[in-house]
Each structure stands twice: as structure tokens, then as C-alpha cells.
Amino acid sequence: MEEAILEADQDTTLDDQHPEQKRTLHFAFASTLAFILYSTLVLDPVGKCFRLEGSSNSLGLTFTYTLQMVEDFFELRSQNQLECYREFLQLWDVIFAVIYASMYGFWIMYFFNNRRVFLIAPLLAMVADWIENITEILMINGYLDSNTISGTLVSVGSGINAVKWMMLTLTYLILIAGIVTKIRSFLRKTDQ
């Protein structure tokens, strides 16, 4: 039933869409460009101050992490590198989450003709990313102040990180469904 509704929503081509739908497509392309540019021109250069060859360069890139993983991550880095990582989490990664959530959101709105309920997944991923950043910052502060890491914070951060990755996975599945539906709609129109 839901597939039929989604397919019915997709029975328009760009030529017969409303101006609002075309504007959404433009925002989707613009936000994708912003995502690419921000990733390459900002995140990559700013993150070099805490990167190490042959080592994990972010706790948030794994599905979950353990106290041992966090200890290893912190012990491999100098105080300056950890302060740089903290600044990265406080500012640059927060902006990145807004950019990727916007990009995914605009694509979802385009593929599903503004069915805003699907926006929950990228928005929850963004919020989980922010909360996970806060827990990592608290872990860094504790480590720099007293050379200790709270196991509770590690568990909370790891759990929130898992939620983030689940929401991102759901977002990707929504986008794949939208792409497939859009292609089917296009092929059906060309066959007529």
C-alpha cells in the first residue's frame, strides 16, 4: 500500500512539477555541493591537526566504541592534538551535521514530494551526532584534567553513536527507495 502511495507521488517528471518541487531539487543539488566542498575544503584541512597515520582518526566513525578504544585514541595523541580534536567537535563537526542533514532532507523532500515524516531520520542522526560530540568533549576534558576517562560517558557516547549510525542507515534506505521509485516512474513514462 505504502509503495503504491510512493509510486503515485513519483508520477511526475521535472517538466510537469510545480515550481516548489524544482526549487527543492535546486536546494538538494546546492546542499550536495556544499557537503562536498565543506568536506574537502574545511573538514579535511581542519582535522589534520589530530590525525595520525595508521590510526582511527575519529571515535564517531565506528558503530560503537569501548573504553579501551577511547583510551588508545587519547593516549596516542598529544594534549595539543586532543585540544584540536575538541575544537573540531565543538564547531566544525556541528556544522557538518547541519550540512549533511540538510542535504539528506532536501533529497528526501524531492524524492517523496515533501513527505516531511521521512525527515525524522536525518534530523535524529544530526541530533545524535551533536550529543555524541558533547560526550566526547566531556571525555576529552576529563582526560586532560585528570588523565581519566569515565566509563559511563564512554557507554553513553557509544550508544548515542550507534543511534546516529542507525538513523543514517535508515536515511540511506529512504534515499535508495526514493531513487528507485523515481527511476521506475521515469521508465514507466518513457514506455507510454
Sequence and secondary structure as in RCSB ss.txt:
>XXXX:A:sequence
MEEAILEADQDTTLDDQHPEQKRTLHFAFASTLAFILYSTLVLDPVGKCFRLEGSSNSLGLTFTYTLQMVEDFFE
LRSQNQLECYREFLQLWDVIFAVIYASMYGFWIMYFFNNRRVFLIAPLLAMVADWIENITEILMINGYLDSNTIS
GTLVSVGSGINAVKWMMLTLTYLILIAGIVTKIRSFLRKTDQ
>XXXX:A:secstr
 HHHHHHHHT   GGGS HHHHHHHHHHHHHHHHHHHHIIIIIHHHHTTT  TTS   GGGSS   HHHHHHHHH
TS HHHHHHHHHIIIIIHHHHHHHHHHHHHHHHHHHTTT GGGGHHHHHHHHHHHHHHHHHHHHHHHHHHHS   
HHHHHHHHHHHHHHHHHHHHHHHHHHHHHHHHHHHHHHHHH 
